[in-house]
Amino acid sequence: MNENLLHALEMLGQGMLSIFVVLGLIALLVMLMQKLGGKK
């Protein structure tokens, strides 16, 4: 494996991880909003 490819994969992995974290936070926020304001 050459170093540039390894670095690119590492960057991609970190990017995907941060995207998953952001999506998880958004999902939690949506669930909280539904619990707090979803008295239908």
HELIX and SHEET records of a PDB file:
HELIX    1   1 GLU A    3  GLY A   37  1                                  35    
END                                                                             
